[in-house]
Amino acid sequence: MKIGENEGLAPASATRMRSVPFRMVASALCTLFAVIQASCTAVEGTGCDTSLTVRVEPTSQSLRVGESFTPVAHALSCGGTQELQQTWTWRSGDSTIVSTDSRNGRTAALKIGSTNVQASGVPYPANVFIVITVIP
């Protein structure tokens, strides 16, 4: 088979693309921000023909036992120029390591370990994770 050939697949001209609902989870691995790309239908009513971008800051955080921080999440459209009205619910992956306020994301370190904090958004379905490491 030559490079570029699709063995056992129909030619591209014979296939049809279907739109699928947005459903993606991004695990925050970079240090600046996490980005989720969704289909254009996820930002219906914004007047933009671009995808939804979700940013969370920070994407990872180290804390000492007793310290706390408050993360921030944003849902953007129009190439990142228009912030969308989004309600975020925050949740700790392991509430024995960190406690997280579900309304504002305030996260406090309880004991040494690693876990994540998840932000889930509505009305634009989005989930992002912040990696948390609690050190002595």
N, C-alpha and C positions, 0 to 999 in steps of 0.2 A: 504494500500500500504506500502511496506517495503522501508526503506531508500535505495536510489540508484536506485529505479525503476522509469521509465519514463512513467507515465500514458498518453496514447493516442499518444505517439511518436514512431516512427519506431526505431527498435534496431539500435545501433551505427554501426553495420556491414552493415546495409542497407542504410546508409546515405553517401553522398559524399561531401567532402569539396570543395568549389570553391574559387578561388583566387579573391579578390575584390581589386579595386584600392584604394590607400592610400587616406584617407580623414578624418582627425581627428583634432580637435581643443583642445588644453590643456589650461585651465585657471590656471595661476600661483598662487598657494596657499601656497607653501612651501617657505622658505626664502633662500635656496641655489640655486636651479635651477629647471627649468621645463624640463620634458623629454617626448618626443612623440615617441612611437614605431610605426613603419610602416612595411608594408610587405617587404620582401627581394627584390621584383621587383622594389621598389622605389630607390634602390641603384645599379641598373643595370649598368654594365660597370666598377664597382670599383674593381672587382675581389674578393669581399667578399661575404660570405654567411650569413651575419648578418643583423640585422635591422638597420634602420636609427634612429639616436638619435639627437634630437634638444635640445639645451640648450640656455637659455636666462638668463642674469644676469644684474641687480637683477630681482627677480620675483615680488617684491613689493618695493615701494619707497614712503617715506613721504618727502614732500617739503614744504617750506614756500613760500608764494607769492613772486615772483621775482627770486627764485632759479631755477637752471636747472641741468640736468644730461644727460649723454649719455649712454644708455644701449648697450649691446653687445649680439649678437646671433650667434650661431655656429651650423652647420649641420655636424654630424660625422657618420662614418660607421666603420666597422671592430671592433665592440665592443667598440667604442669610441676612437679608436687609430688613425683614419685617418680623417682629416678635409676635407670636400667636398667644392668645389667651389660653393658658393651659393650667390645669390643677394637678399638682404632683402629690403622690402618696409615697412616703418613705418607709422602708422596712429593713431591719437588721437581718442578715443571714444567720447569725448566731447571737441571740440576745444574752448569752452568758459572757460573751467577749465584749460586745458593745451594745449599749442601749440607744435606740433611735426614736425620736419624736416623729410620729407618722405625719403630722401636719407641716412641720417646718424643716425636718431633716436633721435637727440638732443631734449630734452623735457623741456619746461619752464613752471613754474606754473604761471597762470594768476589770478585765484581767488580761494577762499576756496571751497572745494568740493571733490568728489571722482569720478574717472573714470578709464579707462584702456587705455593702449597703445598697439596696435597690430603690430606684425611683421609678414609679409607674405613673404615666400621664394619661389624662383624658381632657378634652374629647378626642385628641389625636393620639391613637394608641402608640405608646412608646415605653420602652423599659431600658434603663441604663444601670450599670453597676459601678460602684466605687470600691476599689480594693483597699481594705483597712488592715494595717499591721499594728498591733499593740506590743510595745516593747517595755522592758522593766524601767 
